[in-house]
Amino acid sequence: MSVPQNPGRDCPLCPRLVAFRQKHRALSPGWHNAPVPSFGADDARLLIVGLAPGLQGANKTGRPFTGDWAGDLLYETLIAYGFAKGTYDERPDDGLELIGTRITNAVRCVPPENKPTTEEIHTCRPFLSATIAAMPRLSAIVTLGKIGHDSAVRALGEKPARLPFRHGGVAMSGSITVFSSYHCSRYNTNTGVLTPEMFRAVFAAVRDHLDRG
Ligand code: URA
């Protein structure tokens, strides 16, 4: 049977993540508390691959990066480079629309401490592979952070040793160009590992790439 693009609400595959989900369903019944599906249409030319939903962000709202610290810089940058339009207001019903862009996560369930295990990343990868396979016009992938990068590279059937993670890195996998960036996490932006200018430069390069063809 083929793997769907998004795990079901009660996906049983990762016991640790299931237990964490059950705990938060009991604590906060109004939250999404389930695997977070990709945001954006299948016919997008750009796919952005993050790490995993944040507990009080995407896990609460049900939309990738929505309500997460990292979403502020990501959505602001996407709007600035024409990959999104409208207003990002940290809510899935804020009316924000992606333009030719889709956002997903390497791991679809919120992990404790924001840290999925190697096994969880591996177990969730078929959903990422199915997401990529369902995008007939895909031309570029932006990977956010090394975990998202390595998982996307493996989902493309490549070895991370051939396409290693490097901030500002650009590499080809068949017809797809992979752009890598440090993750726009609170830690990386607060410590200056990633500045808004560095992040914008990645999306400026993606814009150039897509506008050229
Ligand atoms: N929120 C997400 O959905 N993904 C990330 O990688 C970080 C925050």
py3Dmol code that shows the C-alpha trace and the ligand (Angstrom):
import py3Dmol

protein = """\
ATOM      1  CA  MET A   1       0.000   0.000   0.000  1.00  0.00           C
ATOM      2  CA  SER A   2       1.352   3.449  -0.792  1.00  0.00           C
ATOM      3  CA  VAL A   3       2.174   5.805   2.055  1.00  0.00           C
ATOM      4  CA  PRO A   4      -0.069   8.900   2.352  1.00  0.00           C
ATOM      5  CA  GLN A   5       1.476  12.368   2.393  1.00  0.00           C
ATOM      6  CA  ASN A   6       0.257  13.040   5.925  1.00  0.00           C
ATOM      7  CA  PRO A   7       0.024  10.609   8.844  1.00  0.00           C
ATOM      8  CA  GLY A   8      -3.440  10.074  10.316  1.00  0.00           C
ATOM      9  CA  ARG A   9      -4.494  11.959  13.455  1.00  0.00           C
ATOM     10  CA  ASP A  10      -3.735   8.952  15.644  1.00  0.00           C
ATOM     11  CA  CYS A  11      -0.601   7.746  13.862  1.00  0.00           C
ATOM     12  CA  PRO A  12       0.801   4.981  16.110  1.00  0.00           C
ATOM     13  CA  LEU A  13       4.303   4.714  14.610  1.00  0.00           C
ATOM     14  CA  CYS A  14       6.450   6.460  17.269  1.00  0.00           C
ATOM     15  CA  PRO A  15       5.530   5.319  20.819  1.00  0.00           C
ATOM     16  CA  ARG A  16       7.345   8.202  22.545  1.00  0.00           C
ATOM     17  CA  LEU A  17       5.574  10.788  20.380  1.00  0.00           C
ATOM     18  CA  VAL A  18       2.215   9.061  20.855  1.00  0.00           C
ATOM     19  CA  ALA A  19       2.654   9.234  24.657  1.00  0.00           C
ATOM     20  CA  PHE A  20       3.599  12.930  24.420  1.00  0.00           C
ATOM     21  CA  ARG A  21       0.554  13.590  22.214  1.00  0.00           C
ATOM     22  CA  GLN A  22      -1.800  11.776  24.640  1.00  0.00           C
ATOM     23  CA  LYS A  23      -0.410  13.783  27.546  1.00  0.00           C
ATOM     24  CA  HIS A  24      -1.023  17.070  25.755  1.00  0.00           C
ATOM     25  CA  ARG A  25      -4.466  16.006  24.517  1.00  0.00           C
ATOM     26  CA  ALA A  26      -5.406  15.537  28.177  1.00  0.00           C
ATOM     27  CA  LEU A  27      -3.769  18.806  29.277  1.00  0.00           C
ATOM     28  CA  SER A  28      -4.984  20.999  26.389  1.00  0.00           C
ATOM     29  CA  PRO A  29      -8.000  19.437  24.661  1.00  0.00           C
ATOM     30  CA  GLY A  30      -8.522  22.554  22.525  1.00  0.00           C
ATOM     31  CA  TRP A  31      -5.148  22.204  20.794  1.00  0.00           C
ATOM     32  CA  HIS A  32      -4.486  20.395  17.523  1.00  0.00           C
ATOM     33  CA  ASN A  33      -2.281  17.781  19.312  1.00  0.00           C
ATOM     34  CA  ALA A  34      -1.854  15.548  16.250  1.00  0.00           C
ATOM     35  CA  PRO A  35       0.516  15.200  13.293  1.00  0.00           C
ATOM     36  CA  VAL A  36       0.659  18.574  11.539  1.00  0.00           C
ATOM     37  CA  PRO A  37      -0.103  18.288   7.807  1.00  0.00           C
ATOM     38  CA  SER A  38       1.819  20.198   5.150  1.00  0.00           C
ATOM     39  CA  PHE A  39       0.631  23.716   4.308  1.00  0.00           C
ATOM     40  CA  GLY A  40       0.306  24.707   0.642  1.00  0.00           C
ATOM     41  CA  ALA A  41      -0.701  23.072  -2.619  1.00  0.00           C
ATOM     42  CA  ASP A  42       0.786  19.975  -4.287  1.00  0.00           C
ATOM     43  CA  ASP A  43       1.543  21.891  -7.468  1.00  0.00           C
ATOM     44  CA  ALA A  44       3.982  24.268  -5.721  1.00  0.00           C
ATOM     45  CA  ARG A  45       7.466  24.635  -7.212  1.00  0.00           C
ATOM     46  CA  LEU A  46       9.019  25.275  -3.802  1.00  0.00           C
ATOM     47  CA  LEU A  47       8.968  23.012  -0.750  1.00  0.00           C
ATOM     48  CA  ILE A  48      10.291  24.185   2.619  1.00  0.00           C
ATOM     49  CA  VAL A  49      11.282  21.427   5.033  1.00  0.00           C
ATOM     50  CA  GLY A  50      11.434  22.280   8.736  1.00  0.00           C
ATOM     51  CA  LEU A  51      12.207  20.093  11.715  1.00  0.00           C
ATOM     52  CA  ALA A  52       9.041  19.331  13.718  1.00  0.00           C
ATOM     53  CA  PRO A  53       6.063  21.226  15.179  1.00  0.00           C
ATOM     54  CA  GLY A  54       6.730  23.347  18.248  1.00  0.00           C
ATOM     55  CA  LEU A  55       4.659  22.396  21.300  1.00  0.00           C
ATOM     56  CA  GLN A  56       2.812  25.690  21.646  1.00  0.00           C
ATOM     57  CA  GLY A  57       3.046  26.626  17.975  1.00  0.00           C
ATOM     58  CA  ALA A  58       2.238  24.239  15.125  1.00  0.00           C
ATOM     59  CA  ASN A  59       1.190  21.509  17.572  1.00  0.00           C
ATOM     60  CA  LYS A  60      -1.360  23.897  19.053  1.00  0.00           C
ATOM     61  CA  THR A  61      -2.555  25.592  15.848  1.00  0.00           C
ATOM     62  CA  GLY A  62      -2.250  22.696  13.371  1.00  0.00           C
ATOM     63  CA  ARG A  63      -0.344  24.679  10.697  1.00  0.00           C
ATOM     64  CA  PRO A  64       3.440  24.406  10.243  1.00  0.00           C
ATOM     65  CA  PHE A  65       5.426  27.188  11.943  1.00  0.00           C
ATOM     66  CA  THR A  66       2.172  28.917  12.991  1.00  0.00           C
ATOM     67  CA  GLY A  67       2.444  30.322  16.495  1.00  0.00           C
ATOM     68  CA  ASP A  68       6.066  29.198  16.682  1.00  0.00           C
ATOM     69  CA  TRP A  69       8.817  31.754  17.240  1.00  0.00           C
ATOM     70  CA  ALA A  70      10.412  30.517  14.027  1.00  0.00           C
ATOM     71  CA  GLY A  71       7.235  31.353  12.087  1.00  0.00           C
ATOM     72  CA  ASP A  72       7.648  35.106  12.580  1.00  0.00           C
ATOM     73  CA  LEU A  73      10.865  35.248  10.557  1.00  0.00           C
ATOM     74  CA  LEU A  74       9.808  32.545   8.109  1.00  0.00           C
ATOM     75  CA  TYR A  75       6.455  34.049   7.117  1.00  0.00           C
ATOM     76  CA  GLU A  76       7.804  37.613   7.065  1.00  0.00           C
ATOM     77  CA  THR A  77      10.538  36.455   4.684  1.00  0.00           C
ATOM     78  CA  LEU A  78       8.141  34.473   2.492  1.00  0.00           C
ATOM     79  CA  ILE A  79       5.900  37.535   2.126  1.00  0.00           C
ATOM     80  CA  ALA A  80       8.913  39.747   1.328  1.00  0.00           C
ATOM     81  CA  TYR A  81       9.996  37.486  -1.555  1.00  0.00           C
ATOM     82  CA  GLY A  82       6.540  36.827  -3.005  1.00  0.00           C
ATOM     83  CA  PHE A  83       6.205  33.273  -1.686  1.00  0.00           C
ATOM     84  CA  ALA A  84       3.188  34.250   0.451  1.00  0.00           C
ATOM     85  CA  LYS A  85       0.586  36.997   0.581  1.00  0.00           C
ATOM     86  CA  GLY A  86      -1.711  38.405   3.248  1.00  0.00           C
ATOM     87  CA  THR A  87      -0.976  38.858   6.898  1.00  0.00           C
ATOM     88  CA  TYR A  88       0.631  36.287   9.115  1.00  0.00           C
ATOM     89  CA  ASP A  89      -1.200  36.456  12.435  1.00  0.00           C
ATOM     90  CA  GLU A  90      -0.124  33.214  14.142  1.00  0.00           C
ATOM     91  CA  ARG A  91      -3.517  31.615  13.474  1.00  0.00           C
ATOM     92  CA  PRO A  92      -4.421  29.046  10.806  1.00  0.00           C
ATOM     93  CA  ASP A  93      -7.414  31.235   9.867  1.00  0.00           C
ATOM     94  CA  ASP A  94      -5.338  34.404   9.415  1.00  0.00           C
ATOM     95  CA  GLY A  95      -5.949  34.232   5.642  1.00  0.00           C
ATOM     96  CA  LEU A  96      -2.244  33.961   4.797  1.00  0.00           C
ATOM     97  CA  GLU A  97      -1.832  32.313   1.392  1.00  0.00           C
ATOM     98  CA  LEU A  98       1.290  30.627   0.108  1.00  0.00           C
ATOM     99  CA  ILE A  99       2.207  31.325  -3.513  1.00  0.00           C
ATOM    100  CA  GLY A 100       3.745  28.373  -5.338  1.00  0.00           C
ATOM    101  CA  THR A 101       5.110  27.233  -2.001  1.00  0.00           C
ATOM    102  CA  ARG A 102       4.483  24.396   0.396  1.00  0.00           C
ATOM    103  CA  ILE A 103       5.766  23.969   3.960  1.00  0.00           C
ATOM    104  CA  THR A 104       6.259  20.676   5.723  1.00  0.00           C
ATOM    105  CA  ASN A 105       8.271  19.143   8.566  1.00  0.00           C
ATOM    106  CA  ALA A 106      10.708  16.222   8.632  1.00  0.00           C
ATOM    107  CA  VAL A 107       8.853  14.959  11.709  1.00  0.00           C
ATOM    108  CA  ARG A 108       5.119  15.623  11.794  1.00  0.00           C
ATOM    109  CA  CYS A 109       4.454  15.205  15.539  1.00  0.00           C
ATOM    110  CA  VAL A 110       5.747  17.469  18.269  1.00  0.00           C
ATOM    111  CA  PRO A 111       8.736  15.859  20.014  1.00  0.00           C
ATOM    112  CA  PRO A 112       9.624  16.440  23.681  1.00  0.00           C
ATOM    113  CA  GLU A 113      12.206  19.254  24.000  1.00  0.00           C
ATOM    114  CA  ASN A 114      11.963  19.859  20.248  1.00  0.00           C
ATOM    115  CA  LYS A 115      14.302  16.903  19.738  1.00  0.00           C
ATOM    116  CA  PRO A 116      13.142  13.963  17.644  1.00  0.00           C
ATOM    117  CA  THR A 117      15.244  10.825  17.905  1.00  0.00           C
ATOM    118  CA  THR A 118      17.066   9.394  14.910  1.00  0.00           C
ATOM    119  CA  GLU A 119      14.538   6.573  14.808  1.00  0.00           C
ATOM    120  CA  GLU A 120      11.574   8.986  14.824  1.00  0.00           C
ATOM    121  CA  ILE A 121      13.103  10.976  11.970  1.00  0.00           C
ATOM    122  CA  HIS A 122      13.600   7.751  10.036  1.00  0.00           C
ATOM    123  CA  THR A 123      10.082   6.483  10.819  1.00  0.00           C
ATOM    124  CA  CYS A 124       8.463   9.729   9.657  1.00  0.00           C
ATOM    125  CA  ARG A 125      10.523   9.971   6.433  1.00  0.00           C
ATOM    126  CA  PRO A 126       8.091   7.998   4.230  1.00  0.00           C
ATOM    127  CA  PHE A 127       5.571  10.837   4.691  1.00  0.00           C
ATOM    128  CA  LEU A 128       8.195  13.315   3.507  1.00  0.00           C
ATOM    129  CA  SER A 129       9.064  11.099   0.542  1.00  0.00           C
ATOM    130  CA  ALA A 130       5.355  10.820  -0.336  1.00  0.00           C
ATOM    131  CA  THR A 131       5.009  14.606  -0.061  1.00  0.00           C
ATOM    132  CA  ILE A 132       7.917  15.158  -2.445  1.00  0.00           C
ATOM    133  CA  ALA A 133       6.639  12.475  -4.845  1.00  0.00           C
ATOM    134  CA  ALA A 134       3.238  14.183  -4.987  1.00  0.00           C
ATOM    135  CA  MET A 135       4.703  17.480  -6.230  1.00  0.00           C
ATOM    136  CA  PRO A 136       4.967  17.240 -10.026  1.00  0.00           C
ATOM    137  CA  ARG A 137       6.278  20.803 -10.489  1.00  0.00           C
ATOM    138  CA  LEU A 138       8.802  20.730  -7.652  1.00  0.00           C
ATOM    139  CA  SER A 139      11.940  22.669  -8.599  1.00  0.00           C
ATOM    140  CA  ALA A 140      13.449  23.817  -5.296  1.00  0.00           C
ATOM    141  CA  ILE A 141      13.607  22.655  -1.696  1.00  0.00           C
ATOM    142  CA  VAL A 142      14.702  24.877   1.175  1.00  0.00           C
ATOM    143  CA  THR A 143      15.902  22.832   4.114  1.00  0.00           C
ATOM    144  CA  LEU A 144      15.851  24.496   7.527  1.00  0.00           C
ATOM    145  CA  GLY A 145      18.563  23.091   9.767  1.00  0.00           C
ATOM    146  CA  LYS A 146      20.664  19.951   9.486  1.00  0.00           C
ATOM    147  CA  ILE A 147      17.983  17.487  10.617  1.00  0.00           C
ATOM    148  CA  GLY A 148      15.444  18.704   8.055  1.00  0.00           C
ATOM    149  CA  HIS A 149      18.190  18.874   5.455  1.00  0.00           C
ATOM    150  CA  ASP A 150      19.499  15.348   5.955  1.00  0.00           C
ATOM    151  CA  SER A 151      16.001  13.894   6.042  1.00  0.00           C
ATOM    152  CA  ALA A 152      14.989  15.716   2.836  1.00  0.00           C
ATOM    153  CA  VAL A 153      18.195  14.595   1.120  1.00  0.00           C
ATOM    154  CA  ARG A 154      17.506  10.976   2.106  1.00  0.00           C
ATOM    155  CA  ALA A 155      13.878  11.351   0.982  1.00  0.00           C
ATOM    156  CA  LEU A 156      15.285  12.358  -2.412  1.00  0.00           C
ATOM    157  CA  GLY A 157      17.216   9.076  -2.448  1.00  0.00           C
ATOM    158  CA  GLU A 158      20.573  10.778  -1.855  1.00  0.00           C
ATOM    159  CA  LYS A 159      23.213  10.482   0.842  1.00  0.00           C
ATOM    160  CA  PRO A 160      23.837  13.501   3.083  1.00  0.00           C
ATOM    161  CA  ALA A 161      27.580  12.943   2.444  1.00  0.00           C
ATOM    162  CA  ARG A 162      26.990  13.923  -1.205  1.00  0.00           C
ATOM    163  CA  LEU A 163      24.745  16.866  -0.339  1.00  0.00           C
ATOM    164  CA  PRO A 164      26.069  17.967   3.072  1.00  0.00           C
ATOM    165  CA  PHE A 165      24.280  20.599   5.116  1.00  0.00           C
ATOM    166  CA  ARG A 166      25.858  24.032   4.952  1.00  0.00           C
ATOM    167  CA  HIS A 167      24.153  27.389   5.515  1.00  0.00           C
ATOM    168  CA  GLY A 168      23.780  29.012   2.103  1.00  0.00           C
ATOM    169  CA  GLY A 169      24.521  25.709   0.373  1.00  0.00           C
ATOM    170  CA  VAL A 170      22.985  25.080  -3.048  1.00  0.00           C
ATOM    171  CA  ALA A 171      23.113  21.591  -4.593  1.00  0.00           C
ATOM    172  CA  MET A 172      21.295  19.659  -7.282  1.00  0.00           C
ATOM    173  CA  SER A 173      19.493  16.356  -6.841  1.00  0.00           C
ATOM    174  CA  GLY A 174      18.243  15.405 -10.284  1.00  0.00           C
ATOM    175  CA  SER A 175      16.043  18.291 -11.418  1.00  0.00           C
ATOM    176  CA  ILE A 176      15.592  19.663  -7.905  1.00  0.00           C
ATOM    177  CA  THR A 177      17.805  22.365  -6.415  1.00  0.00           C
ATOM    178  CA  VAL A 178      18.312  22.074  -2.680  1.00  0.00           C
ATOM    179  CA  PHE A 179      19.012  25.310  -0.789  1.00  0.00           C
ATOM    180  CA  SER A 180      20.062  24.887   2.829  1.00  0.00           C
ATOM    181  CA  SER A 181      19.732  27.355   5.678  1.00  0.00           C
ATOM    182  CA  TYR A 182      20.298  27.389   9.382  1.00  0.00           C
ATOM    183  CA  HIS A 183      16.948  26.831  11.072  1.00  0.00           C
ATOM    184  CA  CYS A 184      15.112  30.076  11.887  1.00  0.00           C
ATOM    185  CA  SER A 185      14.666  28.934  15.502  1.00  0.00           C
ATOM    186  CA  ARG A 186      14.565  31.224  18.501  1.00  0.00           C
ATOM    187  CA  TYR A 187      17.959  29.886  19.611  1.00  0.00           C
ATOM    188  CA  ASN A 188      19.642  30.534  16.256  1.00  0.00           C
ATOM    189  CA  THR A 189      18.189  34.001  15.839  1.00  0.00           C
ATOM    190  CA  ASN A 190      18.800  35.066  19.462  1.00  0.00           C
ATOM    191  CA  THR A 191      22.411  33.938  19.344  1.00  0.00           C
ATOM    192  CA  GLY A 192      23.071  35.548  15.962  1.00  0.00           C
ATOM    193  CA  VAL A 193      23.857  32.195  14.296  1.00  0.00           C
ATOM    194  CA  LEU A 194      21.179  33.221  11.804  1.00  0.00           C
ATOM    195  CA  THR A 195      20.410  36.876  11.130  1.00  0.00           C
ATOM    196  CA  PRO A 196      17.325  38.030   9.197  1.00  0.00           C
ATOM    197  CA  GLU A 197      19.728  39.191   6.426  1.00  0.00           C
ATOM    198  CA  MET A 198      21.300  35.732   6.157  1.00  0.00           C
ATOM    199  CA  PHE A 199      17.846  34.166   5.982  1.00  0.00           C
ATOM    200  CA  ARG A 200      16.631  36.656   3.386  1.00  0.00           C
ATOM    201  CA  ALA A 201      19.691  35.937   1.226  1.00  0.00           C
ATOM    202  CA  VAL A 202      18.641  32.273   0.999  1.00  0.00           C
ATOM    203  CA  PHE A 203      15.146  33.181  -0.191  1.00  0.00           C
ATOM    204  CA  ALA A 204      16.505  35.815  -2.577  1.00  0.00           C
ATOM    205  CA  ALA A 205      18.568  33.033  -4.198  1.00  0.00           C
ATOM    206  CA  VAL A 206      15.495  30.785  -4.390  1.00  0.00           C
ATOM    207  CA  ARG A 207      13.491  33.615  -5.967  1.00  0.00           C
ATOM    208  CA  ASP A 208      16.218  34.101  -8.580  1.00  0.00           C
ATOM    209  CA  HIS A 209      16.356  30.377  -9.294  1.00  0.00           C
ATOM    210  CA  LEU A 210      12.589  30.085  -9.765  1.00  0.00           C
ATOM    211  CA  ASP A 211      12.329  33.257 -11.831  1.00  0.00           C
ATOM    212  CA  ARG A 212      14.999  31.968 -14.211  1.00  0.00           C
ATOM    213  CA  GLY A 213      12.921  28.991 -15.145  1.00  0.00           C
TER     214      GLY A 213
END
"""
ligand_1 = """\
8
URA
N 7.499 24.853 13.746
C 7.423 23.965 12.727
O 6.351 23.628 12.221
N 8.572 23.465 12.283
C 9.759 23.790 12.757
O 10.762 23.290 12.261
C 9.810 24.713 13.826
C 8.672 25.228 14.289
"""
view = py3Dmol.view(width=600, height=400)
view.addModel(protein, "pdb")
view.setStyle({"model": 0}, {"cartoon": {"style": "trace"}})
view.addModel(ligand_1, "xyz")
view.setStyle({"model": 1}, {"stick": {}})
view.zoomTo()
view.show()
